[in-house]
Amino acid sequence: MPDFVTWFRGTSPYIHAHRGHTFIITFGGEALESASFDSLIHDIALLAALGVRVVLVHGARPQIEERLNQRNADMFYENGIRVTDGEALTCVKEAAGAVRVEIEALLSMGVANSPMAGARIRVASGNFVTARPIGVHHGIDYQHTGRVRRVDVAAIDERLGSGAIVLIPPIGYSPTGEVFNLTAAETASEVAVAIGADKLVALVEGKGLRNKHNHILSSLTPMEGEKLLKRRGSLSEDLRQHLTAAIDSCRRGVRRCHLIPRDQDGALLTELFTRDGAGTLISGDDYQHLRAARIDDVIGILELLRPLEESGALVRRSRELLETEIDRFMVIDRDGTIIGCAALYPYPEAQVGELACLAVHDDYRGRDIGQQLLDAIEQIARRQRLRRLVVLTTQTAQWFQERGFLPASLVDLPYPKRDLYNYRRNSKIFIKSLD
């Protein structure tokens, strides 16, 4: 029970932050064939119940291919895009209709003793997307495959305002009544940009974006994402399309895009309601950044320091003292949470600065947070024309020695600090030259 209470309290900032915001959520037709699809729909319904304005953009590739196989029809792909001839278009319309009905049915569930009990969710679908043909590129006629031309923003906004989930298939319509096959990734991106969505969330096939150690890439800038596309020839076409769409969306005004492994149960909620998430965030602005502390950071810093003070690693500081000294602190802010801090106390007469209160949240140890803070403090000390940096520590001597600090003695401290030395703590003294 305590773990549940702690977790639930931890979600409250995200619940408040997401309420009233518009999320575009896209997934491929593979999701419908998964045993966990019911759970995903329940999670999407929960978002709507928490006040999120939800637009779903679904794919239908496996359903289309199944129908083409039944007809013994050929399938053609060029540059990862289906060439949609007349027979394929018939399959596209059949598959998209079937997928839409299945999603609407699951969102309409209200069976007692199920996650959807009492949900009463309305679903709105329609001809929200106007499309145009891709045409002929490099000698390839894509026929009935199209691109998004325009999004009916007013109609979507009206449905969202009434509390409905908007469902958009990978199909677009022309003013002359033609039907075009679209990719879900591009459709989701164009809708997100057009309606000014707060988030674009893509549930991707496979394990998502990972580094060389097979760990999920937690965040990327659009520029880093473009480099990844150029380097990684092994990216699946699904992942490549969604990463490209996310980068494009960020560049055109969608602040945050998420790529989440679809087959990880609960990944959507983990990504949206926890600090570390479950997938990759592509963001035009850095959601974890180093900055000077502000007065409204005092509570966050106190919470960060408390475990270290209780263990005896740091000297206890009162809130009042911290408020008067807040301008000496640097912090690392991760999505509104202080996960690291450090302070510099200068002694200009001796050209020495004291590094104090270097602390990193337990969940972020081993991620170079401490190094970033140390680098920042050293830069500030150099700007203040200090020649040496001193630190007093009881439990982290090795960490400082690995970073160029050398053992020192009491006589190396500036006089004011020397007079305040606490012999009962018996802190070890280390000093580093900044020349």
C-alpha positions in Angstrom: 0.0 0.0 0.0 2.7 2.6 0.8 4.3 1.9 -2.7 0.9 2.5 -4.3 0.3 5.7 -2.4 3.8 7.0 -3.3 3.4 6.2 -6.9 -0.1 7.7 -7.1 1.1 10.9 -5.5 3.9 11.0 -7.9 1.5 11.0 -10.9 -0.4 14.0 -9.7 1.8 16.6 -11.3 1.4 14.9 -14.7 -2.4 14.5 -14.2 -2.6 18.3 -13.7 -0.2 19.0 -16.5 -2.0 16.8 -19.1 -5.6 17.8 -18.3 -7.2 19.8 -21.2 -4.2 19.1 -23.5 -4.4 17.5 -26.9 -2.5 14.3 -27.6 -2.3 12.6 -31.0 -1.7 8.9 -30.5 -0.9 6.7 -33.4 -0.3 2.9 -33.8 -0.1 0.4 -36.6 -2.6 -2.3 -37.5 -0.3 -4.8 -35.8 -1.6 -3.5 -32.5 -5.1 -4.8 -33.2 -3.7 -8.3 -33.7 -1.9 -8.3 -30.3 -3.3 -9.9 -27.2 -2.6 -6.7 -25.3 -4.7 -4.5 -27.5 -7.6 -4.5 -25.1 -5.2 -3.2 -22.4 -4.0 -0.4 -24.7 -7.5 0.7 -25.4 -8.2 0.8 -21.7 -5.2 3.0 -21.1 -6.3 5.3 -23.9 -9.8 5.5 -22.3 -8.2 6.3 -19.0 -6.4 9.3 -20.6 -9.7 10.5 -21.8 -11.2 10.1 -18.3 -8.4 12.2 -16.9 -9.3 15.1 -19.2 -6.9 14.5 -22.0 -8.2 15.4 -25.5 -7.4 12.3 -27.5 -7.0 11.9 -31.2 -6.2 8.4 -32.4 -4.6 7.8 -35.8 -4.4 4.1 -36.7 -2.7 2.1 -39.4 -3.9 -1.0 -41.2 -0.9 -2.5 -43.0 -1.3 -6.2 -41.9 -5.1 -6.0 -42.5 -4.6 -4.7 -46.0 -2.0 -7.3 -46.8 -4.2 -10.1 -45.5 -6.9 -9.0 -48.0 -4.5 -8.7 -50.8 -3.2 -12.2 -50.1 -6.8 -13.5 -50.1 -7.2 -12.0 -53.6 -3.7 -13.3 -54.7 -2.9 -9.7 -55.6 0.6 -8.2 -55.9 2.0 -5.9 -53.3 4.4 -3.1 -54.3 6.5 -0.9 -52.0 8.8 1.9 -53.0 10.8 3.8 -50.4 8.7 2.1 -47.7 5.5 3.5 -49.3 2.8 1.2 -50.7 2.0 1.7 -54.4 -1.8 1.6 -54.3 -3.5 0.3 -57.4 -7.2 -0.1 -57.9 -7.3 -3.6 -56.3 -5.2 -2.5 -53.4 -7.4 0.6 -52.8 -10.4 -1.7 -52.4 -8.5 -3.6 -49.7 -7.4 -0.4 -48.1 -11.0 0.8 -47.7 -12.2 -2.6 -46.4 -9.3 -2.9 -43.9 -9.6 0.7 -42.7 -13.3 0.3 -42.1 -12.9 -3.0 -40.3 -10.2 -1.6 -38.0 -12.2 1.5 -37.3 -15.3 -0.6 -36.2 -13.1 -2.8 -34.0 -11.6 0.2 -32.2 -15.0 1.9 -31.8 -16.4 -1.4 -30.3 -13.6 -1.6 -27.7 -14.0 2.0 -26.7 -17.7 1.5 -26.3 -17.3 -1.3 -23.7 -18.9 -0.6 -20.4 -19.0 -4.1 -18.8 -19.1 -4.2 -15.0 -15.9 -5.4 -13.3 -13.8 -4.4 -16.3 -11.4 -1.4 -16.7 -14.0 0.2 -19.0 -16.9 0.0 -16.5 -18.8 3.3 -16.6 -16.5 4.9 -19.1 -19.3 6.0 -21.6 -16.7 7.2 -24.2 -18.0 8.6 -27.4 -15.9 8.1 -30.6 -16.1 10.5 -33.6 -14.7 9.6 -37.0 -15.2 11.2 -40.3 -13.6 12.9 -43.4 -11.3 15.1 -41.4 -8.4 14.8 -43.8 -8.2 16.1 -47.4 -5.5 14.4 -49.5 -3.8 14.7 -52.8 -2.0 12.1 -54.9 1.7 11.6 -54.5 1.9 11.3 -58.3 4.9 10.0 -60.1 8.3 10.1 -58.4 11.5 8.9 -60.0 9.4 7.1 -62.6 7.2 5.4 -60.1 3.4 6.1 -60.3 2.0 5.7 -56.8 -1.5 5.8 -58.1 -4.0 6.0 -55.2 -1.3 6.6 -52.5 -1.6 10.1 -51.3 -0.3 12.9 -49.0 -2.2 15.0 -46.5 -3.3 18.2 -48.1 -5.5 19.8 -45.4 -6.9 18.9 -42.0 -10.3 20.1 -40.9 -9.2 21.6 -37.6 -12.5 23.1 -36.7 -14.4 19.8 -37.1 -11.8 17.9 -35.0 -11.8 20.7 -32.3 -15.6 20.6 -32.1 -15.6 16.8 -31.5 -12.8 17.1 -28.9 -14.7 19.9 -27.2 -17.7 17.7 -26.8 -15.6 15.1 -24.9 -15.3 12.6 -27.8 -12.2 10.7 -28.8 -11.5 11.5 -32.4 -10.6 8.5 -34.6 -8.7 9.1 -37.9 -8.0 6.3 -40.3 -5.1 6.2 -42.8 -7.4 7.5 -45.6 -7.8 10.9 -47.1 -10.4 12.3 -49.5 -10.1 14.7 -52.4 -12.6 17.5 -53.2 -13.6 15.5 -56.3 -14.5 12.4 -54.2 -11.3 10.4 -54.7 -10.0 8.2 -51.9 -6.2 8.0 -51.1 -4.2 5.6 -49.0 -2.0 7.5 -46.5 0.7 6.4 -44.0 -0.4 6.6 -40.4 2.9 8.3 -39.4 2.5 11.2 -41.8 -1.2 11.6 -41.1 -0.6 11.7 -37.4 2.2 14.3 -37.8 0.1 16.5 -40.1 -2.9 16.4 -37.8 -0.7 17.2 -34.8 0.8 20.2 -36.5 -2.5 21.5 -37.9 -4.4 21.4 -34.6 -1.5 22.5 -32.4 -1.3 19.3 -30.4 0.7 19.3 -27.2 2.0 15.8 -27.8 2.4 13.4 -30.7 2.7 9.8 -29.3 3.7 7.0 -31.6 3.4 3.4 -30.4 6.1 1.7 -32.6 6.7 -1.9 -33.4 9.8 -3.6 -31.9 11.9 -2.5 -29.0 12.0 1.2 -29.9 15.1 3.4 -30.3 18.1 2.0 -28.5 21.7 2.8 -28.0 24.7 0.5 -28.6 24.3 -1.0 -25.2 20.7 -1.9 -26.1 19.3 0.6 -23.6 16.3 2.7 -24.6 17.3 6.3 -25.8 15.3 8.4 -23.3 15.5 11.6 -25.2 16.7 13.2 -28.5 16.7 16.6 -30.1 15.5 16.8 -33.7 19.1 17.3 -34.8 20.2 14.1 -32.9 17.3 12.3 -34.5 18.4 13.3 -38.0 21.9 12.1 -37.3 20.4 8.8 -36.1 18.4 8.4 -39.3 21.6 8.9 -41.3 23.7 6.5 -39.2 21.3 3.7 -38.6 20.6 1.8 -41.8 19.2 -1.0 -39.6 16.2 0.9 -38.4 12.9 -0.8 -39.3 10.8 1.1 -41.8 8.1 1.6 -39.2 10.5 3.1 -36.8 12.1 5.2 -39.5 8.8 6.6 -40.6 7.7 7.5 -37.1 11.1 9.1 -36.2 11.0 11.2 -39.3 7.4 12.3 -38.6 8.3 13.2 -35.0 11.3 15.2 -36.1 9.2 17.1 -38.7 6.5 17.7 -36.1 8.9 19.2 -33.6 10.4 21.5 -36.2 6.9 22.7 -37.1 5.7 23.5 -33.5 4.7 20.3 -31.7 6.7 20.6 -28.5 7.0 17.0 -27.5 6.9 13.8 -29.5 7.2 10.3 -28.0 8.2 7.0 -29.6 7.1 4.1 -27.3 7.5 0.3 -27.8 4.0 -0.8 -28.4 4.4 -4.3 -27.1 5.4 -3.2 -23.6 2.4 -3.5 -21.4 1.5 -0.1 -19.8 4.2 1.7 -21.7 1.8 4.6 -22.7 0.9 5.4 -19.1 4.5 4.9 -17.9 5.7 7.4 -20.6 3.1 10.0 -19.7 2.9 9.7 -15.9 6.4 9.0 -14.7 9.6 11.1 -14.8 11.7 8.6 -16.8 9.0 7.2 -19.0 9.3 4.1 -21.2 10.3 5.4 -24.6 12.1 8.1 -26.4 11.2 11.8 -26.1 11.9 14.0 -29.2 11.7 17.6 -28.1 12.7 20.9 -29.5 13.4 22.2 -26.0 15.6 20.4 -23.5 13.4 18.9 -20.8 16.5 18.3 -18.6 18.7 21.3 -18.2 21.3 22.9 -15.9 20.4 26.4 -14.6 20.9 28.8 -11.8 18.6 28.1 -8.8 15.6 30.2 -8.1 13.7 30.9 -4.8 10.9 28.5 -5.9 13.5 25.7 -6.1 14.1 25.7 -2.3 11.6 23.0 -1.5 13.0 20.7 -4.3 16.6 21.3 -3.1 15.6 20.5 0.5 14.0 17.2 -0.5 17.1 16.3 -2.5 19.4 17.1 0.4 17.4 15.5 3.1 18.5 11.9 2.7 22.2 13.0 2.5 21.8 15.1 5.6 20.2 12.2 7.5 23.0 9.9 6.5 25.6 12.4 7.7 27.1 13.0 4.2 26.0 16.6 4.2 25.6 19.3 6.9 22.0 20.0 7.6 20.7 23.3 6.2 17.5 25.1 7.3 15.0 26.4 4.8 15.7 29.9 6.0 19.4 29.6 5.4 18.9 28.0 2.0 16.6 30.8 1.0 19.3 33.4 1.8 21.9 31.4 -0.1 19.9 30.3 -3.1 21.8 32.5 -5.5 24.9 30.4 -4.8 23.2 27.2 -6.2 23.1 25.6 -9.6 20.4 22.9 -10.2 19.6 20.3 -12.8 15.9 20.4 -13.5 14.3 17.4 -15.2 10.8 18.1 -16.3 10.1 20.3 -13.3 11.8 18.1 -10.7 15.2 19.0 -9.1 17.4 15.9 -9.6 20.8 17.5 -8.8 22.3 20.6 -7.1 25.6 22.1 -6.1 26.7 25.4 -4.6 29.8 27.7 -4.8 30.9 29.7 -1.8 33.6 32.1 -2.9 36.4 33.5 -0.8 37.8 36.2 -3.1 40.6 37.4 -0.9 42.1 33.9 -0.9 41.1 33.3 -4.6 39.4 30.1 -3.3 35.9 28.8 -3.8 34.2 26.1 -1.8 32.2 23.5 -3.6 29.3 22.5 -1.3 26.0 20.6 -1.4 26.8 18.5 -4.4 23.9 16.1 -4.5 22.2 13.9 -7.1 18.9 12.1 -6.8 19.3 8.3 -6.2 17.4 7.5 -9.4 20.0 9.4 -11.5 23.3 8.2 -10.1 25.7 7.1 -12.8 24.4 9.4 -15.5 27.1 12.1 -15.2 24.7 14.5 -13.4 27.4 15.1 -10.7 30.0 15.8 -13.4 27.8 18.3 -15.1 27.3 20.2 -11.8 31.0 20.1 -11.1 31.8 21.5 -14.5 29.3 24.3 -14.1 30.7 25.2 -10.7 34.3 25.2 -12.0 33.2 27.6 -14.9 31.6 30.0 -12.4 34.7 29.9 -10.2 36.9 30.7 -13.1 34.7 33.6 -14.1 35.0 34.9 -10.6 38.8 34.7 -11.0 39.2 32.0 -8.3 42.3 29.9 -8.7 41.4 26.9 -6.5 38.3 24.9 -5.6 38.1 23.2 -2.2 35.7 20.6 -1.0 35.0 19.0 2.4 33.6 15.4 2.3 33.0 12.5 4.6 31.8 9.8 2.2 32.7 10.7 -1.4 36.5 11.3 -1.3 37.2 8.8 -4.2 34.7 10.5 -6.5 36.5 13.9 -6.1 40.0 12.3 -6.4 39.0 10.8 -9.7 38.2 14.3 -10.9 41.5 15.9 -10.1 41.0 16.9 -6.5 44.1 16.3 -4.3 44.2 15.7 -0.5 44.8 18.9 1.5 44.9 19.9 5.1 43.3 22.5 7.3 45.9 25.1 6.6 44.8 25.1 2.9 41.3 26.4 3.8 40.7 30.1 3.7 40.6 31.7 7.2 36.9 32.1 7.5 36.3 28.5 6.5 39.1 27.2 8.7 37.6 28.8 11.8 34.3 27.0 11.0 35.8 23.6 10.6 33.8 20.9 12.5 36.2 18.6 14.1 33.4 16.2 15.2 32.5 15.5 11.5 36.2 15.0 10.7 35.6 15.9 7.0 38.4 15.1 4.6 39.7 18.2 2.7 40.5 18.1 -1.1 41.6 20.9 -3.3 41.8 21.4 -7.1 43.7 23.9 -9.1 41.7 25.8 -11.7 44.7 27.3 -13.5 
